[in-house]
Amino acid sequence: MTSADTQAATDSSATDTVPHRTRIKLCGLGNAADVAHAVALGADAIGLVFYPPSPRSLSIAQAVEMTRVVPPFVSVVGLFVNPTADWFSEVTCNVPLSMLQFHGDETPEQCEKLAGVAGLPWLRALRVSPDTQPADLVKSALNYSAASGLLFDTHVDGYGGGGKVFDWSLIPAELARRAVLSGGLSTQNVRDAIHRVRPYAVDVSSGIEVPGAKGVKDHARMAAFVRAVREADAR
């Protein structure tokens, strides 16, 4: 065996022993206390909603106040649904976002144009319905190839936040590496979701809220969710 072969084998062995760490995005946060708690729990990203019809939507002033407690290396993701150019520009010019998340009917061209204006990377949410086929998701992934990642959510009336789970087996293995898994995740099911899909990240909103109070985060549920993800990774 050559020295190059030995080094390659060593690198491969090292890679195989590195434990998987699922990234965590806590979304739909409503105030600075929520953000501070998410940071203390070790969340990799927080999600701020800029979709006025949503009960989780924020004003620009609220979002600016919340981002003041975000330390370095925690991503701030701004969620948009079919935004007008004026609203999108107002938000992105005033709120220090790290990434964009398009959750409406935006075409690949619209996503790229808006992201180009803001100068930010972006995620594309793909809504999965009972009649969705894996091939449909592969096709969508190709269409949105410029996205930094794909967020898989359950198709519901309206846009997101329905708290419903879809069939995780529909996500092709080749997409799991860049998948952000969402849709009805909770402390009770996230371990199974991670074991079955092995996504790059998980995204939760309604699963960490006070039951029946959309947009009101339960700090104990937030902590339990993060703990469940870490336990799944450890296994």
C-alpha positions, 0 to 999 in steps of 0.5 A: 500500500502506498503512502497515499493509499494509507492516508486515504484509508486513514481519512475514510476511517476518521470520517466514518467515526465522526458522529452525525450532528443534526442541525436544529432550526427553531422557527416562528420565534416571537420575542427576544426571550425566545431567541435567547433561550434558543441560543442557550439551548444550542440551536444552530438557527432561528426562524423569523416569519415575515408573512403578515397573514401568519399568527407568527409574523413579525414587524420589522421593529420586533425582528430587529430587537430580537436579532440583537441577542443573536451571537455570532455563528447562529443563523437568522433565517427569514421566512417569506411567502410570495413577498412583494418586492417592497416588503421584501426589500424593507425587511432585508434592508433592515433586519440582519438576516443570514439566510432566506427561506421561500415558502410560497409559490415562488419560481426558481427564477423569482427565488434567485432574483430576490436572493440576488437583491438581498445578497443572501443564500436561500432555502426552498420549501417543498410541500409534500402531499399524499400523492407526491412521488419521490421522482417529483421531489428529485425534479423539484430539487433539480429545478431549485438547484441554486438553493443552499438546501431544501426544506421538506414540509407537509402540504396543508391549506395555506402555507406552513405551520400546520403541525402535520407529518408527511410520509418521510419515506418519500424523501429520496436518499440522495436528497437527505444530505441537503434536506431540512426536515419539517412538518409536524415534528415534535419531541415525540417523533423527532428521534424516529424522523432522524433515524429514518431520514438522516436529514442535514437539519430539522426545523420545528415551530408548532411542535414547540408551542403552547398547545392551542396558542400559535406563535407562543413558544413553550421554553420547556418544549423547546428544551425537550426538542433539542434534547431529543435531537441530541439523543437521536444523534448519540444513538 
